Every structure is written in structure tokens, then in C-alpha cells.
Amino acid sequence: MTESVPLYTLKSLLAHPEFSEGQYWYQQAYDANQVVFLEGDKGRNTYVILNGQVSVCTRVVLSENQQMLSGLCELFDGDEFAHSCFFDDEPHNATVKTVSPCLLAVIDAIKLKAFLDANPEIGYGLLTHWIGIILPRIRQGNKRLSSLFSWGLKAHDIDSLF
């Protein structure tokens, strides 16, 4: 029989005695309607919502002079975001702004990586948890992209070719 590896979340990791506040992470309060970060910004932090609600949006360019923000999702207490900062140095691909007053745990991704390297059993549990978060988001994004592609084909009367 295989031994089950416990799943860790970033929120549960905050309570780990060796993952101390001030060394690996800190708390940041935000008012409602405040930007946490903008799409295109470089970041090295991963976040946990301790209290409140945020909106994740992306910029949609309609024309050279027109653009809008499109909501991707809303996140609530305990939810995590900006996981990609853990894996690469690419700019954020979305804007995150608060919907309500929020208290966020801001976790330094470089220090988190060092902590997980020193604690691989926690790292494995956390990465398994992240895959469970990221895969549904990728699948949802693929469905949205497919739907938009289909809409575009129909809008340009290209669907009659198939």
C-alpha cells in the first residue's frame, strides 16, 4: 500500500513554525478597488487571501485606440494567486485588484523555493496542490479560447467551410 503525502496549501504553510512571518512572508492590507499588481508588471511574490475578495482581469485590445479589462475570475478567503512567479521571471499575465478590503499574505517566491528545497516533502505536497489549482484554470482558459475562436469563425462566415 502506498503512503499518502499530505497536501499543503500556501495558507497552511503560513502556520508552519519554520516558515516564519517576516522572514518568508508578510501581511499587506488593501482597501477596496485597489490594484495589487498590473498585467505586464514583473513580480516575485505569490499571494494568499487571508480575508477579502479580489478580481483577476486581463486587458483585451479591441483596436489601436480601444481596450478593456475582461474579468477572468474572482478569488476569496484562502485562495492563492500569482503562482507563476514561483516558476519563472515572466511578467504577470493578468491584473489583480481588490473587490473588498483585503488582507493578503505576500510570500517571496525565491525564499519559498529555498524553503521547499530544504523541505521536499512539503514541496511535493504544495506542488500537487498547485497542479490541482492550475490545471482547471488552464482547462477553463482553453474552453474560453475555443469558444471565442468558434465565435470568430461564425462571425466571419468561415464556419460554412467545415
N, C-alpha and C positions, 0 to 999 in steps of 0.2 A: 504494500500500500504506500502511495506517495504522501509525503508530508506537505500539508498546505502552508503556503507562505502568506503571512498576514499582509493585507493591503494597507497601505499608508496613504493618507491624503496630506496635502500641504497643511491643512488645518490641524490634523492630528500631530503632524511633525512639530508644529509650534509648541506643543506641550512636552516634547521630548526634553529631558533635563540637560542634554548636551547641546541642543540646538537653541542656544540662548538668545533672547531678545537683546538687541544692542550689538551683538556680535554677528549674527547671521541675518537678522531681520529687525524691522521697527514698525510701529503703528503710525499711520497717517490718516488724519481726519480730513474729510472733504465736505463742502456744502453741496446742496442740490444744484444740478446743472453746471457742474464744474468738470473741466476736462482733466482726465487722469494722464492720458497721452494721446498724441495725434498720429494718424496714419502717416507713415513716412519717417517718423522720429526713430532714432536709434535708442534702444533701451537695453538695460542689463538686469532688469528686475522682473520677477514673477510676483503675482498678487493673489491674495485670498481676501474675499469679502467677509469681514468679521461681523459687520452689521450694515444693512442698506441694500441698495439696488443700483446696478449700472446698466448702461445700454452700450452695445457693441455695434458700431456703424462703419460703413465703408463709403468712400467717395465714388460717385458714379458720374463720369463725364458725359454730358448729353451733347455738347457741341464745344467749339472752341471757347465760347463765352458763357456757357451754362454748365453747371454741375450741381449735384445734390448729394445729400447724405442718405444712404439707404440702411435701414436697421437690419442687422443680421440676427441679433438675439438680445435678450435681457438676462442678466445674471443676478443671483440673490445670495443671501447669507450662506457662507460655506463654499460657494462656487469659487473657482480658480480661473485666472486668465493670464495671458502672455507667456504661455509655456514655451513658445518658440525661442525666447531669449536664452533658455537653458541649452538649446541645441545649436544655435548659430548666431552670428552677429548681424543678421539682416534687419532692416528697418521693420517696424510694426506694419502689418498689412491691414490694420483697422484702427479706428478711433474709439476710445473708451471714454464715456462721460457718465457722471453720476446722474441718476434719476431722483434720488432722495439723498438726504445727508448720509454719508458713508464713513465707516471706519474700515480701513484696509490694512492688512499686513503686507508690507513691502519686503520681499525677500531677494537678497542679492544672489543672482543666478550663479556667479562664479564661486561664491562661498558655499552655496547649496551643492554645487557639483563636487567641491572638495569634501564636504561633509558626507555626501553619498558615496564617494570613492572610499572613504575611511569606514563606511558602514554599508557594505554591499547588500546585506540582507534587507535593509530599509530601502536602499536604492532600487532593488528589484521590485519590491512591493509598490513603491511610488511610481516607477515606470509602468508597471502593469496597470495601475490606477489611471495614469495619464493616457495610456493607449485606449482604455475604456471611455475616456472623455473625448479624445481627439478623433478616433475612428467614426463615431456617429456624426461629428461635425463635418468631417470630410464627406461622408455619405450624403448628408443633407446638402452640402455645397454642390456635390455632383448632380443631385436631383434638381436643384435650382438652376444650375448651368444647363442641363439637358432641357428643362422646361423653357428657359429663355431662348435657347438655340432653336427649339421647335417653334416657338412663337415667332422668332425672326424669319425662319423659313416660310411659315404660313403668311406672315405679313408681306413678304416679297414674292408670294405666289410660287415659291420653289418647291413646296410640298407636293405639287402635282407631278413632279418628275419621278417620284418614287412609287 
